[in-house]
Amino acid sequence: MSSISSASATPPTLPPLETLIACPACDLLMAAPSLEAQQNCRCSRCHHLLYAPRRQTFAQVIALSLTVAILMIGAVFFPFLEISAGGIRHQSSIFDTALAFSEGILLPLSVVVMALIVVLPLLRVTLLLYTLWPLAQGRAPWRHARRAFRLAEAIQPWSMAEIFVVGAVVALVKLAGLATITLGPAFWAFGLLVIVVTVKDNLLCDWTLWKAIDTQR
Amino acid sequence: MESNRHPTLTARAAGLIGCRACGRVSPGDTSVCPRCGGALEPDRNLSLQRVWAWMAAGIICYIPANLYPMLRTSTVATGTAENTIMGGVVELVHAHEWAVAGIVFAASVLVPIAKFIAIAALAISLRGRATMSSHRRHKLLEIMDFIGRWSMVDVFVVAILSSLVQLGYVVNIHPGPAAALFALSVAFTMLAAQSFDPRLIWEKDQGYPA
């Protein structure tokens, strides 16, 4: 990838804007090379990863997104953890975990926790499915696909399933001496979900997707 | 490619504007990206104003988050005990759970404070002469953007503990007000890091005023 150098103060005649890419991190203007044949393509100044075109991955991302949705729905309703001590047992699901804050003034935090660990991850895969489904079949994108994909990207840092799993492990260690803990099916579903989400996000190349939205009509 | 030493053309210098979300280049006076519909901001000083505003909100929430209890544990034997963030870490250290104590300490104390300092230092570095290269400052910003969300771990620990440990007369755990304050602080500092436009760091390098 070659950067466009400005030899003089007057800007050179620029090629059509569609063929350019401005590095989202450092603003360097580059000629977008052909999407084929390139491996991981980085900005020549700041080394920000611009794209890793994997055109064949649309179908894989769809499959993994469906997997995430199914695992998440399972994880919400099956028991997450069970505790027993002194002859008393108590079971809690992921739903109960979010509702832990539902007493009194902390109620809004319940809504936030539910959003961070269940709603936003689900919303993200739903939006990805909506964007990718027609594109994977070589058809024109559905209406509002651009908005859907931009929202899916904005949600990504707020989708905290993997952080929740680390939180669960910390909680288990804290309780280890106090009581007997049984890991429920939802715990394993959630652990698996984290792996699938990571693989899916690594396969997804946003530049390739934007290009497909732009060109498939 | 030693582009650092050669004159390079940024979208801004060419009278264009690049989209932070999708990389699409548009004429300089465009306000909405034609490809992704994201907002394009010609005035990057707005970015810094937002950074400072979110940072201030984050610090305002972080201080009481450390003073109020995060957890209330009530048992028959010992009555009710309250734990702050640091109290929870100390308890883990006493239990010789070094690894988990380390995780909680890093996520709840080190990361938030490092983030306040790093982002403030980056914002200030745009004004004067920076001691770190653009590359290193950009890397620092990316790290801050990446690790910030992991601070939320403690909020989830509190949620799991207080939903699970409901054992009638034996032991009960309830969340304290610090959980909400801490969650807010993490969210605000995440927004501060996201608002920081990394192009400001590179612009300075080229002699364009921030």
Interface residues (C-beta under 8 A of the other chain):
Chain A: S2 S3 I4 S5 S6 A7 P11 P12 L14 L17 L20 I21 A22 C23 P24 A25 C26 D27 L28 L29 S44 R45 C46 H47 L50 L81 I83 A85 G86 I88 H90 S92 D96 T97 A98 L99 A100 F101 E103 I105 L106 P108 L109 V112 V113 L116 I117 R146 R147 F149 R150 E153 A154 P157 W158 M160 I163 F164 V166 G167 A168 V169 V170 A171 V173 K174 L175 G177 L178 A179 I181 D206 W207 W210 I213 D214
Chain B: M1 S3 N4 H6 P7 T8 L9 T10 A11 R12 A13 A14 G15 L16 I17 G18 C19 R20 A21 C22 G23 R24 V25 S26 P27 R35 C36 G37 G38 L92 A95 E97 V100 I103 V104 S134 H135 H138 D145 R149 W150 M152 V153 D154 V155 F156 V157 V158 A159 I160 L161 S162 S163 L164 V165 Q166 L167 G168 V170 V171 H174 P175 P177 A179 A180 A183 M190 Q194 P198 R199 I201 W202 E203
